[in-house]
Amino acid sequence: MTRTERIWARRWLIVLAAGVIMGSSLGVRHVQGLFLPPITFDQGWSRESFAFTLAMQNLIWGLAQPFTGMIADRFGSLKVLISGMLLYALGLFVMANSETTGLFLMGNGVLIGIALSGTAFGAVYGTLSRIFPPEHRSWALGVAGAIGGLGQFAMVPLAQGLLDGMGWVSTLVVLAVVMVVLTPLVVWMRDDPEGERQEGTRNQSMMQAIREAGGHRGFLLLNLGFVACGFQLAFIASHMPAYLIDGGLGPREASIALALITLSNIVGTYLGGYLGGFLRRKYVLSAVYATRAVAMALFIAFPLTAASTYIFSFVMGLLWLGVVPLTTGLISQIFGVRYITTLFGFVFFGHQVGSFFGVWLGGYVFDATQSYDLVWFGAIALGVFAAVMHLPINDANVTSTRPVAQPA
């Protein structure tokens, strides 16, 4: 039995483990907006102080992702995934026992920020890209993303039920235990850092790959476009509950909105991986960002109601994380998968810079103006910007566009 046949025989175990790990990691992050009202009320903190910890979480996640990717590409993803899950649990435990904003920043910002770099889509999609051959890669990314989306969806009612029943401190402790319990699943995701060489690609060092990508115009455009994605998703996930409550809706509508985003994200993530298998990924990405901008513009243009919120949440969910398998696929299409986790880490840094400003400016602008309107306008403008930035990307494989050296 060949390597490809062995992988295909246990494909469902691999993508199921990947989806559960990613779903739990991103799910806990996705519901942090539900913690904003009770934590700030009990601790007497401002929204900006809470938002700043989430902003730092996103920034540190982005800063750590390239280095986490380098470790995974050099030594394999198993150690990275295990360390990430356990560090995530430690960060949640520190959050639960924080009496000061500094300690809360350490748990939620620093520890969880680093943990996300080893448990979310950067690490997981990079691992799957190495495990699965090119003909099955889009399928694996799409299905694992859909399973991860289902995990995020399940996390919303779980977190809301725990918050209602036992308060935010005990809820954080329970979530920490969940991360520890799920850690053994990573054994199914053992990858081969040298796996790409079986596809007949170049013998290239990591630094050569980084320099090559840094000089590629399309790589820089991907970075710029991903800034918009981070800004939009982080702002909506962190401030949507408070925005809805300020507009006259209740915590129930806020939790339903987050649940709808994660529910439709299951379909959207799968479609992202699926469409990337036969359409040009850069055009699909451009269409996603343009549609996001239109959806946000319509949402704030009409009166805020439960119905408009649910429609908006469902549409945004379809456009939520489907961009990640598309972006990962585009990077592997251009540069190959030997250093996919490292290169995605650099692109993802742009995403997290946008996330930092999306979360922090949401709190800062609200405290200054008692309104989120300016942030919504910025998110719409960035969506248009990202749609334009993806169009001129040269998505040809670099090995096919490089002149062949002639013999002496």
N, C-alpha and C positions, 0 to 999 in steps of 0.2 A: 504494500500500500504506500503510495507516494505521500509526501508531506501535505500536499493540497487535499488529497483524499482523507487523510487523518483529521485535518482541520474541519473539513466539511462534515465529517461524521459526527463531530461534537459541536457543531456550529451553534446549536440552540443553547447549550450550556454556557458557551463563551459569551454570546450576546445577552443572555439572561443575567449572568453575573455582572457584566459591564453595565447593563441598564439599571440594575438594582443599586450598584455602587454610585453611579452617576445620579440616579434619581434621589437617593437619600441625601447626597451631598448638596445638590442644587435645591432639593425640596426644603431642607432646613434653612438654606439661605433665602429661598423664595418667600417664606412665611415670616421673615423678620419684621415686615411691616405690621403684622398683627401684634407684635410685642411693643411697638412704639407707644401707643396710648397708655397701657398699664404700667410700663416701666417708667416713663417720664412722669406719670402722675404719682406713683409710689415714691420715687426717688427725688422728685422735685427738680428734675432736669429739664432744660429747654429742648425743643425739637431739634435745634441746630446741634446741640451736644450729642444727641443720639444719632443724628444724621452724619455727624463727623466721624463717628466710630465706623459706621457702615461705609462711608466714603474711604476711610483709611483701609478698611478690609478689602475693598475693590482695588485700591492702588497697590497695596502690598501683594495681593493675589497676582496682579499684573507684573510687578517687579520680580516676584519669585518664579513666575511661570517659565521664563527662558532657562533659568538655572535648574529648575526641576526637570525640564525637558532635556537638558544636557545630561543629567544623571540618568534619566530613563533611557536615552539613546545610547549611552555608554555602557550601562550595567544592566539594563532591562527594567521593566516597569514594576515588577513585583514588589521590590523594596520600597519604591516610591509610593505605591498604592497603600501598602500596609502602614507605612509611617504617616501618610496623609489621614487615613481614617482614625488612627489613634490620636493624632494631634488635634483633629476636629473634636473628638470627644473631650479632650483636655480643655480646649477653648470654650466649649459649652459649659463645662463645669466651672471654669473661672468666671464666666458671665453670671452664672447663677449665684455666685458668692461675692459679687462686686458691690462694694459699699461706696466706691468713688468712681468718677468718670475715667480716671487714669487706669484703674484696674479693669474696668469694663472695656476700655480701649485695648488693653493688652489681650484680653480674651477674645473679644469679637473682632477687633481690628487686626492684631498681629498674628495670633495663633490660628484663628480660623482663616485668615487671609492666606497664610502659608499652606494650610491644610487643603484649601480649595485648589491650589495649584497642583496637588498630587492626587485629587479625587474627582475633579470635575471633567468637563469635556476635553480639555487640553491633554491630560494624561490618558483618559479613556479612549478617545478617538485616535490618539497617536498609537496606543497599544493595538487597537483593532486594525489600524492601517498597516501595521507590520505583520500581524498574524494572518490576515486574509489576503489572498492574491488579488491582483487588479480586477479580475472578472467578477469577484464576489464582494469587493470592498464597499461599493455603494449600498448594496443590500445590508451588509453588516452595520454600517454607520446609521442607516435609516432605521433598522429594526431596534438596535440598541438605544438610539435616541427616542424612539417611540416608547420603549419600555421605561426608559428614564423619565419620560414625560408622565407616564402613568404613576410612577413613584412620586413625582412632584405633586400630582393631583391628589394622591392619597394622603400626602403630608398636610395638606390644608385642613381638611376636616379633623384629622388627628390632632394637629396643633391647636385648633380652635376648641375642640372638645376638652383637651387637657387644660387649656387656659381657663375655660369656664369652670372646670371641675376642681382644679388644684392650684391655680395661680401660676404666674410666670416663672417663679423660682423652681418649683417642682417640675414644671414642664421642661425646662432646660436640662435638668438632671436626667429625666426620662429620655430625652433626645440624645444625650451623651451616651447612655446605656445602649440605645439602638445602634449608634455608630460602632460601638465595640462589638456588639453581637454580629453585625453584618461583615466585619472585617475578614473572616475566613473565606468569603466568596472570592477574594482576589486570586486564590490559587488557580482558578480556572483560566485566568488571564495571563498566564506566563507566556512571555513573548521572546523573540529572538532578535536582539539588536542588530545582528548581521543578516537578518532575514531578507532584506532587500537585495542583497548581492545575488541571491538565487534568481532574481529577475534579470540578471545580466546587466546591471548598471555599473556606474563608474566606481573606481576605488578612490574615494574622495575623503579628505579629513573634515572634521567638524568645522574648523576655522575656515577652510576653503569654502564649505557650503554656506557659512554665514556671510562671508565676504561676497560670494556670488549673488546671494539673495539681496544683500544690502545695495548692490549696484543694479538691481533689476527694477525698472520703473513700475512694473505691475505689483511687485512686492510692497513698494512704498504706497501705491494707491490702495492696496488692501488694508494697510495700516490706517490710512486716513479714513477710509470708509468704515472700518470697524470702530472708530471713535464714536461715530453717530450711534451705532448699535448699542454700545455700552451706556451712553448717556440716556438713551430712550428707555432701555429695559430697567436700568438701576433706578431711575426716577420713578417709573410707574410702579415697580415692585415695592419700593420703599415708602412712597408717599401716597399711593392710590387709596389705601384705607383711610388715612387722615383726610385726604381730599374729599372723599365721599361723605365722611361723617360731617365735615365742615359744610357740605352742601345739603345737609338735611337727611341723609340716609343713615343707616345704623351699622353696627359691627356685623350683623348678619349679612347685609348686602355686600359689605366689604369682603367678607370671607368667601361669599359666593362668587364675587368678581374674580378673586385670585384663583379660586377653584376652576372657574370657566377658562381662565388663561391656561392653566396647566392641562385641563382636559383637551382643549382644542390644540394645544401644543403637541399632544401625542400624534395627532394627524399631521400637523404641520411639519414636525421633525421628520416623520417618515417620508412625507412628500418631498422634503428638501433632499434627503438622501436618494430617493427614487428618481426625481427629476434630474439630479446631477448625473445620473447614469446615462442619459441620452440627450439632454439639452446642454447648451453651453452655459456653464455655471455662472459666468460673469453676467450674463443677461438675466438669469433667474434672480441673482442677488440684486441687481439694479431694480427689477420689478418689485421685489419684496420691500426694499427701502422706500420706493415711491408710493407703494400702497400703504405702508405705515404712516407716511406723512399725510395722506388723504384721510385715513381713518382718524387720526388725532385731530385734524382740522375739523372734521364733521362732529366729533365728540364734544369739543368745547364750543362749537357754534350753536348747538341745540341745547335746550334746557336739560339740566341734570335730573334724570329719573332712574328708577331701578331698571326699566326696560332698556333705556339708552346705554346704561352701564353694562348690562349683560351682553348686548349686541357688540359693543366696543370690545369688551373683554374677550368674547369669542373670536372676533376678527383678529385682534392683536395676538391671541394665542396661536392662531394659524401661522402668524408671521414671526413668532417668538424665537425659538432656538433652531428653526430650520436653516438659518443662515450658517450655523456652525458646521454641520457636515458639508455644506456647500463650500464654505471657506477652506475647511480642511482638505476637501477633495481638490479644490483649485490649487492649493499649495503642492499637494502630492502630484498633481497633473503636471505642474511646471517644473518642480525640483526633484520629484521622486520621494520615496518614503524613508530613506536611510536616516535622515535627520528631521523627520516630519514633526516630532514633538518639540524639538528645539526651535525650528522655524515658526511653527504655530505659536510658540511662546512669545516670540518677538512681535508677531502680528497681534496677539492677544494683549500685549502691553498697551497698544493703542486703544483697544476695547476698554481696558480698565482705567485708563486715563479719562476716557469719556464717562465711565461709571462713577469715578470719584467726583467729577463735577456735577453729574446728574443727581447724585444723592446729596452732596453737600450744598450745592446751589438751591436744591429744593427746600432744604431747611433754612438756609440763609435768606433767600428771597421771601419766603413766607414770613419769617420773623420781621423782616424789614417792611413788607407791604401788606401782610395779612392776606396774601393771595398767591396762587401758583400760576397765574396767567402767563407771566413772563417766561417761566420755565417751559410751559407748554409750547409757546411760540418758538423758543430756541430748539426744542425737540423736533418740531415740524421742519424748521429750516435745515437742521442737520440731516433729516431724512432725505430732503431734496438733494443736498450736497452729496450724500453717500450714493444716491442713485446715479448721479452724474459721474462720480469718481470711478465707478466700476466699468463703465462702458469702454474706455480706451485701454484696458488691461490686455497685454499680450499674453494669451494663455497657452502658447505653444511650449512644448517641453524644451528645456534649455539644451539637452543633449542633441535634439534634432535640429536646433537652429545654430549650433556652434560649427564653424568650419572644420572639416576633417583634416588633420595634419597629414601632409604629403611626405612620403619616404624620401630620405636624402638620395 
